[in-house]
Amino acid sequence: MPRDLALLKPSLQLVELPQGELLGEPGQRVSEVVFIEGGMVSLLTQMQDGSAIEIATLGRESIVGARAPPRKHRSNEPTDVQLVG
């Protein structure tokens, strides 16, 4: 694992995500992968009446946006920062 981290390290950037920030919207191109170091992120789905419900909760050691190579995949669900960490 440390060898893999060494390969990624030059491309990593530490950022603090504010509560309520949307990391992705349906149909939006995925431009970056986010490794969650702390806090909590919710994956949401939109109901027919327009309301949104949480379908998954991601916390420490989770990854958002890693389903496919960046810029080639479009997001399927909104991703919202719930807790800053």
N, C-alpha and C positions, 0 to 999 in steps of 0.2 A: 504493500500500500504506500509506503513512503516514496517509492520511485514514481508512482502515479501522481502523487501530490507534487513532486518536483517538476513534473511535466506541465501541470496545470498552473502552478504558482505564478509564473510571469503574466498570466491572463486574469488572475483573480484580483478583485477590488472589494474592499470592505466598505459597506454602506449601511446606514441606519434607515430602515423603512418606517415612515410614520404610520400610525394607526389610521386605517381607512383608505390607504393607498391601494389602488387597483393595479395588480401586477400583470393582468391579462384580461382581455375581453373576447367573447366569442368571435371568431373570424379574423382576429388580429394576428399578424405574423409574430411568431416567437422570435425575438431578437437576442435574448440572453437567457442564461440558466441561473437560477437563484438557489444557493445553498443556504438553508435556514440554520443559523447558528443559535438563535434564541427567539423567544416570542412565539407567535402562533399565526398561521395563515389558514384561511378557509377557502375551499373550492365550493363554488355555488352553482346552482342550476336555476334557470328561469322557468317558472310555472306558466301555464296557459293564461292565467289572469294577470301576468306581468310581475308578480311578486317573485322573490328569490328565496331559496332555501339552501341551507348548508348540506353538502353531500359528503364532505370529508374535511378533517382537520389535520393540518400538518404542523409539526413542531420541530424542535431541535433535531438535527441530522436528517432533515427532509430536503427534497429537491423539487423545485418548481420549474417547469419548462424543459424538461430533459427527455421528452418522448421521442424526439427526432432531432436531426441536426438543425441548429438555429437557422432562421430565415427560410426554411423549407417546410415548416409545419405551422399550421394555424391553430390557435387556441380553441378548445371546445367549450370551456366554461370560464366564467369570471373567477378571478383569484384575488382575494381581499385580505389585507393585513389586519388582523384582529387585535393582537397584542404586540407591543414593541418589546424587543429583547435584545 
